[in-house]
Amino acid sequence: MPLEQEVEGLKMDSAKADTPILELTDPKASSSSANPSKPETSELSANALKKLIKAKEKEERKVAKQKEQEQRQQQQQEAAVDFAKDNYGSLPASQELQAQDMIDLQDVAPGTTVTTHARVQNIRSQTAKLCFLLLRNNFHTIQAVVAAGPESDKVSRQMVKWTASLNPESIVRLTGLVHEPKDPVNSASISGMEIHVKKIYVVAEAVSQFPMQLESALLPELREGEEEDAQEDSKTSKTPKVSLKTRLDNRVVDLRTPTNAAITRIKHGVSQLFQEYLCQHGFVQIFTPKLIAAASEGGSNVFAVKYFERVGYLAQSPQLYKQMAIGGDCGRVFEIGPVFRAENSNTHRHMTEFVGLDLEMTFKVHYHEVLDLLEGLFVFIFSGLKERYAREIELVRRQYPVEDFKVPSNGEMLRISFADGIAMLRAAGEDVEEYEDLSTPHERLLGKLVREKYDTDFFIMDQFPLGIRPFYTMPSPENPKLSNSYDFFMRGEEIMSGAQRVHQHDVLVRRMKEMDVDPDGEGLKDYVDSFKYATPPHAGGGIGLERVVFLYLGLGNIRKASMFPRDPQRLRP
């Protein structure tokens, strides 16, 4: 600003304050009009004027700064007022009772307000005003968007910040509007829609550190010899693999994966289809004791327990009680329950406790009537799994890619005799005995040979040697070295063992003595005596539920088909 304008401004300020200010006059003009012997000096020097100008500028800056601070404080105070404080946080005591399952959201029209419960699988904080959540409910996932906006949107910055701070795997209840995203959300199973959150509350908060990453459970398990690779992965951003032992030790976390959720449902499906088919064919479900006085299958592979002042045993099967139910004229019975085997077998297919699917029924002419029914049962189970659980099977295949389980397209299951199986193995160069049981490697090889020759993963083998079957197995009337017994196989491994049972009292007693089993022993005498009162001809079998599931899905280890497996090394969790 020119000096003259600054002076004029100072004059005006001085006039307002009734304070005189001296004018700066031109020295030449002063000397011409005043006494030349005594020149007049400037009433205000240039330096003083500059000081006044600087002082004024400083004052103006101070006022402007103060005004700016006041405005900032006002904005901070306004920002501190969280207009969405009631829309997030801990779950309030009063809440809506209705909430939709995530799978139902697929049928909801855009713009609809929904409320649902879910786990927070992943959180991505984009800005102070925006974050994304990947929500999971079993094997369904959907994206949720939390975006701050005007007060009318009911989502504040504080709400976004709080949401972004949630620990993964926490359970939340949220309400929001269903929107169709611009592009499909590829990371979510429900990719064609997302939820724009308006309210979100914590139902149960997870800790920040887990014993293993959930993403690790989605990978094939760590195998022996891969430990160094896993340690290297843990030092980088790469998701490390974990061993099956680690997964089973932390089974609650492991079970949360979509794969395990699918396996659990498929296992339920096998049990349900088993029960459904048998009920359609006149069977009655029974419930037999699991604490018994003697080993139901004979041998030493039985768990002894202290039963007050004496010894009891955990049932190796419901076999004796199924037969006694037949003697009680129940006709056709089945049971689904735990089975205990004290076998110190640390293999991929053995457990010390598993779920048995057992059945027993009378027949009129030949035990193959029972075999026909069992064949129809498995056709029903396999068909039902493909029809009802195709989505779950596909989920399992993503983590455990194997060929689909093959059965004949016409539904007629392959039946071969034990002698036929021996002949196939011998033709393949194997040295196997005619009347001895097959080893696990021989069973697997036979399964491979059957698949190559008959294009099926499922087959039935009939007429086993009598010497390798339990005392209650009926000898073959055509060959005393054989028995009217059968096993069912999936992918070359046994999943069911069955037979016609001895129903005559004298034959049963003779068979027991031949196998060094005391028919008058405690726990067996009641069973043996029941046949004195006439029991109709009957047959049945016992199926291992977990074996069916792990072999059908090709999981590689039976423990993956058990929620909390028990084996010689594992008694927890």
Beta strands, then each sheet from edge to edge (+ up, - down):
strand 1: 88-90
strand 2: 113-127
strand 3: 130-137
strand 4: 140-147
strand 5: 171-179
strand 6: 194-204
strand 7: 284-285
strand 8: 291-292
strand 9: 304-307
strand 10: 310-314
strand 11: 332-340
strand 12: 353-362
strand 13: 414-417
strand 14: 458-462
strand 15: 485-490
strand 16: 493-500
strand 17: 538-544
sheet 1: 1+ 6+ 4+ 3- 2+ 5-
sheet 2: 7+ 11+ 12- 17+ 16- 15+ 14- 13-
sheet 3: 8+ 10- 9+
end
